Amino acid sequence: MPRCPRALRASDRIVFGVKVLVVEDNKKLARFLKRALLEEGYVVDEVADGHTAIEQLQAIAYDLVLLDWMLPEMDGLAVCRTARARGIRVPILMLTARGEVGERIAGLDAGADDYLTKPFDLGELLARVRALGRRAGASELVLRVGPLLVDRAERRVLLDGKRLELTPRELALITYLARESGRVVPRTELLTKVWETAFDPGSNVVEAHVKNLREKLGSHASMIETVRGVGYKLVSP
């Protein structure tokens, strides 16, 4: 049975974003879904069979699953039932060419949270993904540090209720600091988690992004504290 060792390293990848598992054996469609989700700012893993999907779900805390019904060996219904039986509560959006009412009911009864019939509109798919994300874990997907609110599902940051215009990397950095608020995050950890590099490129890339964030925080710039020789800490003013 096919395996996906690269995906199994997802726990070592960026952890600031909403993590989505795409379970689809049609390689062309899987690549399309993954690319579309990545462009929207999600962290995406991709597997092609049900057995590997269960392994992934047990090993990694995903925020959402896009699950094809027709999979080799272990179909989407079986994946849903197995996941729920093992206490895995991640939201599941079932994708299938089966459009009959009875089929939709079967999918929902198996444990799926939503159902989308192929062919589907990409805009509708992304809207359903956002809706499931909001419904599933608002407490985990929305981070609050004083006047700062980080909405992981919507990939936006509000300061005193006003949206900050951030680059994807700035968003990644402030989100990671918000998740670890009150703790000093070493510079090396930021390089690993936000820049996905295990070594220091010998530049001031972290410092430059922190400087940009402070400028955008304006009067709240002091929320990002520098701990000399170690790293940075996000604190409530």
Helices and strands as residue ranges (DSSP letters): G 7-12, E 19-23, H 27-39, E 43-47, H 50-59, E 64-68, H 76-85, E 92-96, H 101-110, E 114-117, H 122-136, H 138-141, E 142-145, E 148-151, E 156-159, E 162-163, H 168-179, E 185-186, H 187-193, H 205-217, G 218-223, E 224-227, E 231-234
